C-alpha cells in the first residue's frame, strides 16, 4: 500500500533550509517547500510503510525543534562558556 502524507507547519526560511532532505532511500519520496508569504513549511512524504513514515516524521520534528532552539540561542546572543 502506498502512503501519501502532506503537512504544513509554521516556520521561516532559515528553518526550511536546515530541514531540506539530501539523502532518500529508493521507494521513498520526501519533498520540502517553503511558502514565504504565509511563513509555512510544507513536508510531503510518499512511502510503502507506516514505519517509514513514522521515522521520517520523528526525524523531521526533532530537527525542526532543534532548529528553533538554535535560532533562539543565536537571536538572544550566546552568553555561555567562552574559552
Secondary structure, 3 states (H helix, E strand, C coil): CCEEEEEEEECCHHHHHHCCCCCCCCCCEEEEEEECCCCEEEEEEEECCHHHHHHHHHHHHHHHHHHHHHHHHHHHCCCCCCC
